[in-house]
Amino acid sequence: MSGLFSHAAPEPAGGGTVADIRATVGVPADVVDAFSGFTEHLHLWWPGAELSVWGAGSFFDLEGGVFVETSAEDEEAVWAEVIEREDQRDGHRALSLLWRHRPGPFPATAVELSFTGVGGAAPATIVDVVHGGWPREGGPDDLRGRYERFWPLALGRYARFMGGAV
């Protein structure tokens, strides 16, 4: 019956995107330290055994506008490029990444990270990850499903690194 009226919106084609992946964690640190722990100390908590080109022995770093993995043999794989970085001083920071996938030539997606301070007696920050731009047609080995499982695991490792309970 959708075609009954001449002004009815057309049915969407098979393309487009699917729902974003969302994950959240709280850490016992102020926004500045939480952001620093995520961006400057990535190599200390990133779960390389679960998401890596070369495995657990790789070194992960977010420097110079790119998120890069370096193998033990100094090979590099660029995972993401920083699109925007917000260093606001009002209890909020954000990072936007153009996320490239390994393995294979799957289209890039977008990862948005938000760090929001929580008022209270002790400093705390809520970290939100939104990973979007997933094509409707799926991907190799259910790539979206892998990230749906990965982000809560990664944030759990990050929270433990920052001294939080998971």
C-alpha positions as CSV (number, residue, x, y, z in Angstrom):
1,M,0.0,0.0,0.0
2,S,3.0,2.3,0.1
3,G,2.4,3.3,-3.5
4,L,-1.2,4.3,-2.9
5,F,-0.4,8.0,-2.6
6,S,1.6,9.9,-5.2
7,H,3.7,11.7,-2.6
8,A,4.7,8.5,-0.7
9,A,8.4,8.2,0.0
10,P,10.2,5.7,-2.2
11,E,11.2,2.4,-0.7
12,P,14.9,2.4,0.2
13,A,17.1,0.5,-2.2
14,G,19.3,-2.4,-1.0
15,G,22.3,-0.1,-0.3
16,G,22.8,2.1,2.7
17,T,24.2,1.3,6.1
18,V,23.2,-0.7,9.1
19,A,23.1,0.2,12.8
20,D,26.1,1.6,14.5
21,I,28.1,-0.4,17.1
22,R,28.0,1.3,20.5
23,A,30.1,0.6,23.6
24,T,30.6,2.5,26.8
25,V,32.9,2.3,29.8
26,G,33.5,4.4,32.9
27,V,37.0,5.0,34.2
28,P,38.2,6.5,37.5
29,A,40.1,9.4,36.0
30,D,39.5,12.9,35.0
31,V,38.9,13.7,31.3
32,V,42.4,14.8,30.6
33,D,44.0,11.6,32.1
34,A,41.3,9.4,30.5
35,F,42.0,10.8,27.0
36,S,45.7,10.6,27.5
37,G,45.4,7.0,28.7
38,F,43.5,6.1,25.5
39,T,45.6,8.1,23.0
40,E,49.1,8.2,24.4
41,H,49.3,4.8,26.1
42,L,47.4,2.7,23.6
43,H,50.3,0.3,23.3
44,L,49.9,-0.6,27.0
45,W,46.3,-1.9,26.8
46,W,45.3,-2.5,23.2
47,P,44.2,-6.2,22.9
48,G,46.5,-7.1,19.9
49,A,45.8,-10.8,20.3
50,E,42.2,-10.1,19.4
51,L,42.6,-7.5,16.7
52,S,45.9,-7.2,14.9
53,V,47.6,-7.9,11.6
54,W,50.7,-9.5,13.2
55,G,49.4,-10.7,16.6
56,A,50.1,-10.0,20.2
57,G,53.7,-9.0,19.7
58,S,52.7,-5.9,17.7
59,F,53.1,-2.3,19.0
60,F,50.1,0.0,18.7
61,D,50.3,3.8,18.6
62,L,48.2,6.8,17.9
63,E,50.6,9.5,16.8
64,G,51.0,12.0,14.0
65,G,47.3,11.7,13.0
66,V,47.3,7.9,12.4
67,F,46.6,4.8,14.5
68,V,49.3,2.4,13.4
69,E,50.3,-1.1,14.3
70,T,54.0,-2.0,14.0
71,S,55.2,-5.6,13.8
72,A,58.3,-7.0,15.5
73,E,60.0,-6.7,12.1
74,D,59.1,-2.9,11.8
75,E,56.3,-3.5,9.2
76,E,53.5,-1.0,9.6
77,A,49.8,-1.2,9.1
78,V,47.7,2.0,9.3
79,W,44.4,1.2,11.0
80,A,42.9,4.6,11.2
81,E,43.4,8.3,10.4
82,V,42.4,11.0,12.8
83,I,39.7,13.1,11.1
84,E,39.0,15.4,14.1
85,R,40.3,15.9,17.6
86,E,38.5,18.0,20.2
87,D,40.6,19.0,23.1
88,Q,38.0,21.1,25.0
89,R,38.7,22.0,28.6
90,D,35.1,21.9,29.8
91,G,35.0,18.2,30.8
92,H,34.7,16.8,27.3
93,R,37.1,15.5,24.7
94,A,36.5,13.7,21.4
95,L,38.3,11.9,18.6
96,S,37.0,11.0,15.2
97,L,38.7,8.3,13.1
98,L,38.4,7.1,9.6
99,W,38.8,3.4,10.4
100,R,40.4,1.1,7.8
101,H,40.0,-2.7,8.2
102,R,42.4,-5.5,8.2
103,P,42.3,-7.9,6.5
104,G,41.1,-7.1,3.0
105,P,39.8,-4.2,1.0
106,F,36.6,-3.6,3.0
107,P,35.4,0.0,2.9
108,A,36.5,2.3,5.7
109,T,34.1,3.1,8.5
110,A,33.9,5.8,11.2
111,V,34.9,5.5,14.8
112,E,33.8,8.3,17.2
113,L,35.3,8.4,20.7
114,S,33.8,10.7,23.3
115,F,35.3,11.4,26.8
116,T,32.8,13.1,29.2
117,G,33.6,14.0,32.8
118,V,31.2,12.9,35.5
119,G,30.8,15.1,38.5
120,G,31.3,13.7,42.0
121,A,33.7,13.4,44.9
122,A,36.2,11.4,42.8
123,P,37.2,12.1,39.2
124,A,35.5,9.9,36.6
125,T,35.0,9.8,32.9
126,I,32.6,8.0,30.6
127,V,34.1,6.9,27.4
128,D,31.7,6.2,24.5
129,V,32.6,4.5,21.2
130,V,30.3,4.7,18.2
131,H,31.5,2.6,15.2
132,G,29.4,3.4,12.2
133,G,29.1,3.5,8.5
134,W,28.7,-0.2,8.1
135,P,27.6,-1.2,4.5
136,R,24.4,-3.2,4.4
137,E,25.9,-5.9,2.2
138,G,28.1,-7.2,5.1
139,G,31.7,-8.0,4.8
140,P,34.4,-10.6,5.0
141,D,33.9,-13.0,7.8
142,D,31.2,-10.9,9.4
143,L,33.5,-8.0,10.1
144,R,30.8,-6.0,11.8
145,G,30.1,-8.8,14.2
146,R,33.8,-9.1,15.0
147,Y,33.9,-5.4,16.0
148,E,30.6,-5.7,17.9
149,R,32.4,-8.3,20.1
150,F,35.7,-6.4,20.0
151,W,34.8,-2.9,21.3
152,P,33.5,-4.0,24.7
153,L,36.6,-6.2,25.1
154,A,38.9,-3.3,24.2
155,L,37.1,-0.9,26.5
156,G,37.3,-3.4,29.3
157,R,41.1,-3.7,28.8
158,Y,41.4,0.1,28.7
159,A,39.3,0.5,31.9
160,R,41.5,-2.0,33.7
161,F,44.6,-0.1,32.5
162,M,43.1,3.1,33.9
163,G,42.5,1.4,37.3
164,G,38.8,0.7,36.9
165,A,36.8,-2.4,37.6
166,V,35.0,-4.1,34.7
